[in-house]
Amino acid sequence: MSIEIKVPSLPESVADATVSAWHKKVGDAVKRDENLVDLETDKVVLEVPAPADGVLSEIRFEAGSVVTADQVLALITEGVASSASAPASSASAPAPKAAEPAKAQAVSTASVSQEPVAGPAVRRLAAEQSIDLTQVAGSGKGGRITKDDLGQNAGALPTGARSEQRVPMSRLRARIAERLVESQQTAAILTTFNEINMAPVMDLRKKYKDEFEKKHGVRLGFMSFYVKAVVEALKRFPAVNASIDGNDLIYHGYYDIGIAVSSPRGLVVPIVRDADKLSMAQIESTIADYGQKAKEGKLTVEDMTGGTFTVSNGGVFGSLLSTPIINPPQSAILGMHKIEERPVVENGQIVIRPMMYLALSYDHRIIDGRESVSFLVTVKDMIEDPARLLLSV
């Protein structure tokens, strides 16, 4: 019996998807719940599993095809995985007993999939760079291939002088480009700057990080301090947490903080929801989970939907200063940067301190200069004196 493999229901606001990569070929044995194909939308990668054991008998949409919900992607012939893998035998002349062990071995070998173990993001990158995953040794758990395993082949151009390589833009990259241009064209974006002495937070983290990790099972980073400081500043300056809808201003009474995360597919912004109600340990745990899901291409649309304000930390890549672009329909984004020891003046004396630049890009249609500067100063005060985070002063 043939079973239809259909495009699953797509997330809200997603009209179609692109077939990113097939993990099986026609004639291959498949197992129930084994991922057959990756579908890429402009937000996430969807995995389509096999509903039953069998053999992939037909593929109707090859990689690169655009599909919509409920279209039939492929057919599986149910329950014939073992027999399909076995060599044909003559009904009138059965194989001699001496040959049976060899036949059994052939069935066993053919039924074991040799498909490389790799996530959707890695497969997409390999396809874009024409890398044969069967020739790549995986260093991850169970031989799983990671982005690092692609090595110098990832992003490498063909050899030869003045070479070029043309690859299709991924759905996510195209969507990022669209939204960034939209942001620049529709908002009156200004950026204001300040700097923070990170010594107090660094000292506090150094003193308690081991005890924190032992108690909560998660590493104490800087991001939980940033998120807590941002939430307090948003409470004091509601316009920074607001958005524009036509001729209306929407003031949000909740604090859903987007955390910009780099993934193999591009920049994604999962949301830490109700951040004002979370402990620092819960914030760190949520961000760590999102980071792992982003790396594996497992973020869902729900993970990235909504958000009232965004924090972007380019400092992890060495960025000293930048002007971040607002993530519509939000009205502001905070850019954190590299912590670097610099000479500063304190009480008339030149001292060396670990300093970090802050950049707040904001929509001047809704946020005035006074509010933007005051917001940034509030974040600075909270980080330079972490006790304020507990006392809300």
Secondary structure, DSSP 8 states (H G I E B T S, - for coil): -EEEEE-----TT---EEEEEESS-TT-EE-TT-EEEEEE-SS-EEEEE-SSSEEEEEE-S-TT-EE-TT-EEEEEEET-HHHHHS----SSS---GGGHHHHHHHHHHHHS-----B-HHHHHHHHHTT--GGGS---SGGG-B-GGGGGGGTT---SSTT--------HHHHHHHHHHHHHHHHS-EEEEEEEEE-HHHHHHHHHHHHHHHHHHSS---SHHHHHHHHHHHHHH-GGGGEEEETTEEEE-SS--EEE-EEETTEEE--EETTGGGS-HHHHHHHHHHHHHHHHHT---HHHHS--SEEEEEGGGGT---------TTBSEEEEE---EEEEEEETTEEEEEEEEEEEEEEETTT--HHHHHHHHHHHHHHHHSTHHHHHT-
